[in-house]
Amino acid sequence: MRFYSTRNPSITFDPAMAILRSLPEDNGLFMPERIPLMPEGFFADIRSMQLPEIAYEVAVRYFSPEIPAEVIRTIVDDAVNFPVPVKHIHADTHVLELFHGPTLAFKDMGARFMARLMSWLNRNEAEKLTVLVATSGDTGSAVASGFYGVEGIEVVILYPSGKVSPLQEKQLTTNGGNIRALEIQGSFDDCQRIVKTAFLDKELNTRYRLTSANSINIARLIPQSFYYIDALRQVPEGSIPPVFVVPSGNFGNLTAGLLAQRSGMPASGFIAATNRNDAVVRYLSGEDYQPHETIATISNAMDVGNPSNFVRLLDMFGNERAQMQHALQACTFDDEATRSAMRECYSQYGYMLDPHAAVGWLAWAQLQSGFQNGTPGLILETAHPVKFSEVVEETLGVKPEIPESLLSIMSREKQASLLSSNYSDFLDWMMGKR
Ligand SMILES: *Cc1c(COP(=O)(O)O)cnc(C)c1O
């Protein structure tokens, strides 16, 4: 399989180029030359399969023969090591729990897969790859954990001091090994500025082979389609194909669902649920696409004013708004509605939603009546409620329990280097001068 840039579909690149570089030089985004169609019978037999098998069958069609099938098998077995259970809430409403990975967020799936693919693609290089990431919390922890112990790759994470939650800080700073954390005395924007400057810095680039583990990397996106397919085998047998309700920020998760559908996965529809950052919702309602300044909300992993994967959506629908509207519905909700959804679900069904899934809950409630009676709705629960403990406790008056797998992390010691937000300090640190 080769990959093209959305800016120029006539030139294609091999997987090594697309994955190790993350972004094409023309600032478009990489897309697969064709979306592989799964063989006849694959979806009909889905109930006899398990998630790692499903993942292998999909991945091998994207990445073989450039990446040998047995390598893909190993990567999948290593990366896809947690379940994605569907929980029935009531009537036709279900939740797809994507938070059983090591950092309790759906981003674990993409990050783990991408890390192993990058490591293999880099296997013949004498020099290690150094992944630089700026994070406001969630992405960084999934990347840190995803790359932990992965051969041939060092990770340097920059996070804003005092601006990530205590749990997130532990997740960023207690890995050790090939993961190093820099606590920057500044904002997330300062961290991003340093990383951007670093990629353009000649001196640094002669010393290191730098790469980003950006969320727009196609190797993070494709594995996110695995769990949509896995969800199919968990809805009640004989049901109408489900509607997938996707809490969306950069729209990567949603794009992955659409890729699965193009591969032949049956679905009755897709609903993108957003908070007040609603540029795509407005576009789908007929307005011009108008990216805006990011609006802060309680579902902050979806606070994105200019979703990066919007260009992939345009690409998939041939720049035709009507086509996108046909495949995708979208709605937007504010924090007050989000909190009331969290309360409703908890008091009526005893199920704790995190603020992101709560936005999905609202979208399903609003649009369910437009689907045939009995159509299952699968709301993607993108993070464990404990990751947004403060909002959950404020809203429900109950503190979500930290799962056992994370308890040990809370007692580990933070290891981070404290740096100012000046680029020169960062450079000195990278050059071993401090
Ligand atoms: C990243 C994230 C999202 C948004 O996913 P996109 O792929 O950017 O649309 C939603 N919820 C949580 C908890 C996240 O961490």
The ligand as an ORCA input file, in Angstrom:
! r2SCAN-3c Opt
* xyz 0 1
  C      -8.477     12.731     21.967
  C      -9.788     12.526     22.657
  C     -11.027     12.734     22.002
  C     -11.123     13.265     20.594
  O     -10.727     12.342     19.632
  P     -10.410     12.836     18.142
  O      -9.889     11.650     17.446
  O      -9.400     13.938     18.278
  O     -11.690     13.342     17.573
  C     -12.198     12.450     22.687
  N     -12.175     12.029     23.966
  C     -11.019     11.840     24.635
  C     -11.070     11.393     26.043
  C      -9.789     12.065     24.011
  O      -8.657     11.891     24.699
*
